[in-house]
Amino acid sequence: MYARNSAQINVDSNDCEEICCTFADRINGFDTMINRVLIRLKVVQVIYAYYQNGGQSIESAERELARSLDSAYSLYKTLLFIPVAWVRQIRKSVERLRRMGAPHIPRREILLAENRFIAQMETNVELDSFIQSSDMSWLFESDWLKNTCSSILESDVFEEYIQNEKFDFEADKELCRKLYKEFVENSDELDALLEEQDIYWNGDKELIDSFVIKTIRSFDDGKAADQPLKSEFKDEEDRQFALDLLRLGIEAKPEREAAVAANCRRWDPSRLAFMDVIIIQVAMAEMLGFNQIPLKVTLNEYVELAKLLSTPSSGSFVNGMLETIARDMAAQGRISKEI
Protein backbone atom coordinates (compact mmCIF):
# COMPACT_ATOMS: atom_id res chain seq x y z
CA MET A 1 0.00 0.00 0.00
CA TYR A 2 2.94 2.35 0.56
CA ALA A 3 6.50 2.02 -0.61
CA ARG A 4 9.80 2.83 1.02
CA ASN A 5 12.74 4.35 -0.80
CA SER A 6 15.34 1.62 -0.51
CA ALA A 7 18.12 4.15 -0.98
CA GLN A 8 17.03 5.93 2.16
CA ILE A 9 16.54 2.92 4.39
CA ASN A 10 19.26 0.73 5.83
CA VAL A 11 17.89 -0.72 9.05
CA ASP A 12 19.59 -3.71 10.65
CA SER A 13 17.14 -6.65 10.74
CA ASN A 14 17.54 -7.03 14.51
CA ASP A 15 16.81 -3.32 15.03
CA CYS A 16 13.77 -3.57 12.76
CA GLU A 17 12.44 -6.56 14.69
CA GLU A 18 12.92 -4.72 17.99
CA ILE A 19 11.07 -1.65 16.70
CA CYS A 20 8.19 -3.75 15.39
CA CYS A 21 7.92 -5.67 18.66
CA THR A 22 7.88 -2.43 20.65
CA PHE A 23 5.15 -0.99 18.44
CA ALA A 24 3.13 -4.20 18.66
CA ASP A 25 3.50 -4.24 22.45
CA ARG A 26 2.15 -0.68 22.64
CA ILE A 27 -0.84 -1.49 20.47
CA ASN A 28 -1.52 -4.70 22.35
CA GLY A 29 -1.97 -2.78 25.57
CA PHE A 30 -5.60 -2.27 24.52
CA ASP A 31 -8.61 -4.62 24.53
CA THR A 32 -9.66 -3.31 21.13
CA MET A 33 -7.72 -4.20 18.03
CA ILE A 34 -8.20 -0.97 16.12
CA ASN A 35 -7.16 1.57 18.73
CA ARG A 36 -5.73 5.04 18.23
CA VAL A 37 -2.16 3.81 17.95
CA LEU A 38 -3.11 1.64 14.97
CA ILE A 39 -5.43 4.34 13.57
CA ARG A 40 -2.53 6.81 13.39
CA LEU A 41 -0.42 4.24 11.58
CA LYS A 42 -3.16 3.57 9.03
CA VAL A 43 -3.89 7.26 8.49
CA VAL A 44 -0.23 7.99 7.79
CA GLN A 45 -0.08 5.07 5.34
CA VAL A 46 -3.25 6.14 3.51
CA ILE A 47 -2.13 9.78 3.22
CA TYR A 48 1.27 8.64 1.95
CA ALA A 49 -0.48 6.55 -0.73
CA TYR A 50 -2.87 9.45 -1.44
CA TYR A 51 0.02 11.66 -2.56
CA GLN A 52 1.94 8.87 -4.26
CA ASN A 53 -1.15 8.20 -6.38
CA GLY A 54 -1.50 11.81 -7.42
CA GLY A 55 -3.90 13.03 -4.75
CA GLN A 56 -7.25 11.46 -5.48
CA SER A 57 -10.37 12.88 -3.81
CA ILE A 58 -10.51 12.97 -0.03
CA GLU A 59 -13.63 10.81 -0.26
CA SER A 60 -11.60 8.12 -2.03
CA ALA A 61 -8.96 8.32 0.70
CA GLU A 62 -11.68 7.94 3.33
CA ARG A 63 -12.96 4.80 1.61
CA GLU A 64 -9.40 3.51 1.40
CA LEU A 65 -8.89 4.08 5.13
CA ALA A 66 -12.15 2.34 6.02
CA ARG A 67 -11.22 -0.65 3.85
CA SER A 68 -7.75 -0.79 5.38
CA LEU A 69 -9.06 -0.76 8.96
CA ASP A 70 -11.82 -3.29 8.28
CA SER A 71 -9.34 -5.48 6.42
CA ALA A 72 -6.99 -5.52 9.41
CA TYR A 73 -9.80 -6.78 11.64
CA SER A 74 -10.80 -9.39 9.09
CA LEU A 75 -7.20 -10.62 8.94
CA TYR A 76 -7.15 -10.89 12.75
CA LYS A 77 -10.09 -13.31 12.75
CA THR A 78 -8.82 -15.18 9.71
CA LEU A 79 -5.47 -15.85 11.39
CA LEU A 80 -7.23 -16.89 14.59
CA PHE A 81 -9.11 -19.47 12.56
CA ILE A 82 -6.00 -21.12 11.11
CA PRO A 83 -5.41 -23.50 14.08
CA VAL A 84 -9.05 -24.58 13.73
CA ALA A 85 -8.41 -25.25 10.03
CA TRP A 86 -5.44 -27.43 10.99
CA VAL A 87 -7.62 -29.51 13.29
CA ARG A 88 -10.40 -29.86 10.75
CA GLN A 89 -7.89 -31.03 8.16
CA ILE A 90 -6.43 -33.61 10.57
CA ARG A 91 -9.90 -34.79 11.60
CA LYS A 92 -10.68 -35.56 7.96
CA SER A 93 -7.57 -37.72 7.84
CA VAL A 94 -8.50 -39.55 11.05
CA GLU A 95 -12.09 -40.10 9.90
CA ARG A 96 -10.89 -41.40 6.54
CA LEU A 97 -8.63 -43.94 8.26
CA ARG A 98 -11.50 -45.06 10.48
CA ARG A 99 -13.82 -45.50 7.51
CA MET A 100 -11.17 -47.58 5.82
CA GLY A 101 -10.89 -49.77 8.93
CA ALA A 102 -7.22 -48.94 9.42
CA PRO A 103 -5.73 -51.11 12.20
CA HIS A 104 -3.70 -48.20 13.51
CA ILE A 105 -4.38 -44.48 13.62
CA PRO A 106 -1.29 -42.37 14.41
CA ARG A 107 -1.37 -41.03 17.95
CA ARG A 108 -0.07 -37.65 16.78
CA GLU A 109 -3.08 -37.15 14.54
CA ILE A 110 -5.50 -38.09 17.31
CA LEU A 111 -3.83 -35.70 19.77
CA LEU A 112 -4.00 -32.78 17.36
CA ALA A 113 -7.56 -33.61 16.30
CA GLU A 114 -8.62 -33.62 19.97
CA ASN A 115 -6.69 -30.52 21.09
CA ARG A 116 -8.80 -29.03 23.90
CA PHE A 117 -7.77 -25.46 23.35
CA ILE A 118 -8.42 -25.46 19.60
CA ALA A 119 -11.78 -27.13 20.28
CA GLN A 120 -12.68 -24.10 22.40
CA MET A 121 -11.56 -21.76 19.60
CA GLU A 122 -13.70 -23.70 17.15
CA THR A 123 -16.84 -23.11 19.22
CA ASN A 124 -16.09 -19.46 19.94
CA VAL A 125 -19.25 -17.51 19.15
CA GLU A 126 -17.54 -14.46 17.65
CA LEU A 127 -15.06 -16.43 15.58
CA ASP A 128 -17.70 -18.86 14.36
CA SER A 129 -19.97 -16.00 13.29
CA PHE A 130 -17.15 -14.51 11.24
CA ILE A 131 -16.27 -17.83 9.61
CA GLN A 132 -19.89 -18.60 8.77
CA SER A 133 -20.08 -15.33 6.83
CA SER A 134 -16.71 -15.79 5.09
CA ASP A 135 -15.58 -17.94 2.20
CA MET A 136 -12.63 -19.95 3.53
CA SER A 137 -12.38 -22.31 0.57
CA TRP A 138 -9.11 -20.68 -0.50
CA LEU A 139 -7.55 -21.87 2.77
CA PHE A 140 -8.90 -25.41 2.77
CA GLU A 141 -7.99 -25.89 -0.89
CA SER A 142 -4.46 -24.58 -0.47
CA ASP A 143 -1.34 -26.70 -0.59
CA TRP A 144 -0.07 -24.60 2.30
CA LEU A 145 -2.68 -26.01 4.71
CA LYS A 146 -2.07 -29.62 3.71
CA ASN A 147 1.71 -29.28 3.82
CA THR A 148 1.65 -27.42 7.13
CA CYS A 149 -0.48 -30.10 8.80
CA SER A 150 2.06 -32.73 7.78
CA SER A 151 4.94 -30.56 9.00
CA ILE A 152 3.24 -29.92 12.34
CA LEU A 153 2.95 -33.63 13.09
CA GLU A 154 6.67 -34.10 12.46
CA SER A 155 7.84 -30.90 14.15
CA ASP A 156 10.09 -30.60 17.20
CA VAL A 157 7.38 -28.53 18.88
CA PHE A 158 4.88 -31.36 18.59
CA GLU A 159 7.47 -33.93 19.66
CA GLU A 160 8.18 -31.92 22.81
CA TYR A 161 4.45 -31.76 23.52
CA ILE A 162 4.16 -35.54 23.24
CA GLN A 163 7.21 -36.18 25.38
CA ASN A 164 5.82 -34.00 28.18
CA GLU A 165 2.79 -36.31 28.44
CA LYS A 166 0.61 -33.48 29.69
CA PHE A 167 -2.47 -33.04 27.55
CA ASP A 168 -4.61 -30.60 29.53
CA PHE A 169 -6.06 -27.27 28.34
CA GLU A 170 -3.01 -25.17 29.26
CA ALA A 171 -0.58 -27.56 27.55
CA ASP A 172 -2.80 -27.63 24.47
CA LYS A 173 -2.95 -23.82 24.44
CA GLU A 174 0.83 -23.55 24.71
CA LEU A 175 1.19 -26.02 21.86
CA CYS A 176 -1.09 -23.88 19.71
CA ARG A 177 0.89 -20.74 20.53
CA LYS A 178 4.20 -22.36 19.61
CA LEU A 179 2.81 -23.87 16.42
CA TYR A 180 1.39 -20.52 15.40
CA LYS A 181 4.74 -18.81 15.89
CA GLU A 182 6.59 -21.49 13.94
CA PHE A 183 4.20 -22.15 11.07
CA VAL A 184 2.17 -18.95 10.68
CA GLU A 185 4.38 -16.06 11.71
CA ASN A 186 7.30 -17.02 9.50
CA SER A 187 5.64 -18.54 6.44
CA ASP A 188 6.41 -16.82 3.16
CA GLU A 189 4.01 -19.20 1.43
CA LEU A 190 1.17 -18.13 3.72
CA ASP A 191 2.07 -14.47 3.24
CA ALA A 192 1.73 -14.91 -0.52
CA LEU A 193 -1.56 -16.77 -0.08
CA LEU A 194 -2.97 -14.01 2.12
CA GLU A 195 -1.91 -11.30 -0.31
CA GLU A 196 -3.87 -13.08 -3.04
CA GLN A 197 -7.00 -12.69 -0.92
CA ASP A 198 -6.55 -9.06 0.14
CA ILE A 199 -3.88 -6.56 -0.90
CA TYR A 200 -3.72 -5.16 2.64
CA TRP A 201 -3.21 -8.45 4.43
CA ASN A 202 0.43 -9.08 3.71
CA GLY A 203 1.45 -5.61 4.83
CA ASP A 204 -0.56 -5.92 8.04
CA LYS A 205 0.31 -9.48 8.96
CA GLU A 206 3.37 -8.94 11.15
CA LEU A 207 1.41 -6.62 13.41
CA ILE A 208 -1.78 -8.70 13.44
CA ASP A 209 0.24 -11.80 14.40
CA SER A 210 0.96 -10.09 17.72
CA PHE A 211 -2.78 -9.60 18.33
CA VAL A 212 -3.44 -13.27 17.61
CA ILE A 213 -0.72 -14.43 20.02
CA LYS A 214 -2.09 -12.21 22.77
CA THR A 215 -5.61 -13.50 22.12
CA ILE A 216 -4.42 -17.11 22.32
CA ARG A 217 -2.78 -16.38 25.67
CA SER A 218 -5.96 -14.76 26.98
CA PHE A 219 -8.24 -17.77 26.42
CA ASP A 220 -9.67 -19.16 29.65
CA ASP A 221 -10.81 -22.75 29.99
CA GLY A 222 -13.82 -21.62 32.01
CA LYS A 223 -15.24 -19.24 29.39
CA ALA A 224 -15.97 -21.89 26.78
CA ALA A 225 -17.62 -20.46 23.66
CA ASP A 226 -18.04 -17.00 25.19
CA GLN A 227 -14.36 -16.09 25.34
CA PRO A 228 -14.23 -12.47 24.11
CA LEU A 229 -12.01 -11.60 21.18
CA LYS A 230 -10.54 -8.17 20.63
CA SER A 231 -13.26 -5.80 19.47
CA GLU A 232 -12.74 -3.77 16.30
CA PHE A 233 -13.20 -0.28 17.76
CA LYS A 234 -13.63 0.79 21.37
CA ASP A 235 -16.53 3.02 20.33
CA GLU A 236 -17.82 5.25 17.53
CA GLU A 237 -15.62 8.07 18.81
CA ASP A 238 -12.51 6.16 17.73
CA ARG A 239 -14.02 5.37 14.34
CA GLN A 240 -14.78 9.07 13.87
CA PHE A 241 -11.28 9.96 15.09
CA ALA A 242 -9.87 7.97 12.17
CA LEU A 243 -11.93 9.85 9.58
CA ASP A 244 -11.34 13.26 11.16
CA LEU A 245 -7.59 12.71 11.42
CA LEU A 246 -7.42 11.65 7.78
CA ARG A 247 -9.28 14.70 6.50
CA LEU A 248 -7.41 17.15 8.75
CA GLY A 249 -4.14 15.43 7.87
CA ILE A 250 -4.66 16.02 4.14
CA GLU A 251 -5.84 19.59 4.71
CA ALA A 252 -2.71 20.34 6.78
CA LYS A 253 -0.37 20.23 3.77
CA PRO A 254 0.03 24.04 3.33
CA GLU A 255 0.54 24.42 7.09
CA ARG A 256 3.17 21.69 7.09
CA GLU A 257 4.99 23.09 4.05
CA ALA A 258 5.33 26.49 5.71
CA ALA A 259 6.40 25.06 9.06
CA VAL A 260 9.00 22.68 7.62
CA ALA A 261 10.45 25.37 5.33
CA ALA A 262 10.75 27.77 8.28
CA ASN A 263 12.45 25.25 10.54
CA CYS A 264 14.52 23.19 8.10
CA ARG A 265 17.66 25.32 8.18
CA ARG A 266 20.19 22.54 7.65
CA TRP A 267 18.28 20.57 5.01
CA ASP A 268 16.64 21.27 1.69
CA PRO A 269 12.94 20.40 2.36
CA SER A 270 12.70 18.73 -1.06
CA ARG A 271 15.37 16.22 -0.01
CA LEU A 272 13.63 15.05 3.17
CA ALA A 273 12.30 11.49 3.34
CA PHE A 274 8.72 11.78 2.10
CA MET A 275 7.42 9.52 4.86
CA ASP A 276 8.95 11.90 7.45
CA VAL A 277 7.13 14.80 5.82
CA ILE A 278 3.80 12.96 5.94
CA ILE A 279 4.29 11.98 9.58
CA ILE A 280 5.00 15.61 10.49
CA GLN A 281 1.93 16.74 8.52
CA VAL A 282 -0.45 14.33 10.29
CA ALA A 283 1.09 15.14 13.69
CA MET A 284 0.49 18.84 13.09
CA ALA A 285 -3.12 18.10 12.18
CA GLU A 286 -3.55 16.23 15.46
CA MET A 287 -1.91 19.02 17.48
CA LEU A 288 -4.24 21.63 16.00
CA GLY A 289 -7.43 19.62 15.59
CA PHE A 290 -7.74 17.54 18.75
CA ASN A 291 -7.50 19.71 21.84
CA GLN A 292 -8.29 16.81 24.17
CA ILE A 293 -5.16 14.87 23.18
CA PRO A 294 -2.13 15.93 25.27
CA LEU A 295 0.73 17.31 23.20
CA LYS A 296 3.17 14.84 24.73
CA VAL A 297 1.03 11.93 23.54
CA THR A 298 0.93 13.28 19.99
CA LEU A 299 4.69 13.85 19.86
CA ASN A 300 5.50 10.41 21.25
CA GLU A 301 3.11 8.60 18.89
CA TYR A 302 4.46 10.16 15.70
CA VAL A 303 8.10 9.80 16.72
CA GLU A 304 7.42 6.07 17.18
CA LEU A 305 5.77 5.94 13.76
CA ALA A 306 8.84 7.57 12.22
CA LYS A 307 11.03 4.88 13.76
CA LEU A 308 8.75 2.16 12.43
CA LEU A 309 7.99 3.45 8.93
CA SER A 310 10.90 5.58 7.81
CA THR A 311 14.70 5.89 7.98
CA PRO A 312 17.06 5.09 10.89
CA SER A 313 17.49 8.79 11.67
CA SER A 314 13.82 9.69 11.27
CA GLY A 315 12.86 9.32 14.92
CA SER A 316 15.24 12.02 16.12
CA PHE A 317 14.56 14.26 13.11
CA VAL A 318 10.77 14.10 13.48
CA ASN A 319 11.07 14.58 17.25
CA GLY A 320 13.18 17.74 16.87
CA MET A 321 11.01 19.15 14.12
CA LEU A 322 7.73 18.55 15.95
CA GLU A 323 9.01 20.02 19.21
CA THR A 324 10.11 23.18 17.38
CA ILE A 325 6.82 23.45 15.50
CA ALA A 326 4.84 22.91 18.72
CA ARG A 327 6.75 25.69 20.49
CA ASP A 328 6.16 28.04 17.57
CA MET A 329 2.42 27.29 17.51
CA ALA A 330 2.20 27.78 21.28
CA ALA A 331 4.01 31.12 21.03
CA GLN A 332 1.55 32.19 18.34
CA GLY A 333 -1.37 31.23 20.60
CA ARG A 334 -2.56 28.58 18.14
CA ILE A 335 -2.38 25.77 20.69
CA SER A 336 -2.81 26.03 24.44
CA LYS A 337 -1.56 22.58 25.39
CA GLU A 338 1.28 22.16 27.86
CA ILE A 339 4.60 21.55 26.09
Disulfide bonds with the S-S distance in Angstrom:
none
